[in-house]
Amino acid sequence: MAKIVHEKDKCIGCGACVSLCPKYWEMGEDGKAALKNAVNSGGEKHNLELEKVGCNRDAAESCPTQCILVLE
């Protein structure tokens, strides 16, 4: 099981994650990326548990602010 963590307060809305992994990422109305179906774990952190990391690793590696964490 893997956990994807998005620290939304660090996001600058570049859209790299959305381009590389549209199955899990979308742009929000606030101009920042949003992790689809994520649970708010307090403050600006959102989590999603998945069986397989999939394209989320590419999204995390492409993020200029490193606001996407992949925990396995």
N, C-alpha and C positions, 0 to 999 in steps of 0.2 A: 504494500500500500504506500502511496506517495501523497504528500501534502504540498499544495501550491499555496504560497503566501504572497499577497500583494499588499505592499505598504503604500497605499494610495496617496498619502501626504507627500511622498517623494516623487510621484509621477509628474512628468512635465508634458505629457500628452503627445509624444512624438509619433505614436502609432506603429512603431516597429513590431510590437507584440501582436497587434491586430492583423498586420500584414502577413506575419509568419504563422500565426496560429488562430485564425478566425473562428475555429470550432469552440474555443474557450475564451476568446477576448473580443471585446467590442469597445467602441468609443462611447463614453457617457455624455449626457447633456452638459456636464460641467467642463467638457473638453479634455478629460483625463480618461485613461483606459479603465475598463471595468472587467473583472473576472466573472464570467457568466456563472450563475447558480452558486456563487460563493456565499459563505456565511460570515457576517460581521463578527469578528472576535474581539471587538472593543476598539474604540477610537477609529483610526483610519486603516486598520488591518483587516483584510478579508482572506478567508481560507477556503480551499476546496480540496477534498480528499478524492483521489482517483486510484484505480487499479494500476494504470500505466501512465507514465509522465507524458508520453507522446511529444507533440510539438512544443509543449511548455518549456522544455529545456532550451530550445532555440529562442523562444521568446525571452527567457531569462538572460541568456548570453548576449542577446542583441540590445538589451535595455541599457541606455546610457547612464541612468541613475541607479542601476542595480536594485530597483524596488520590487523585483520579482524573485522570490526564493523558491527553490525546489528542494524539498526535504524527503529523503527516501529512507 
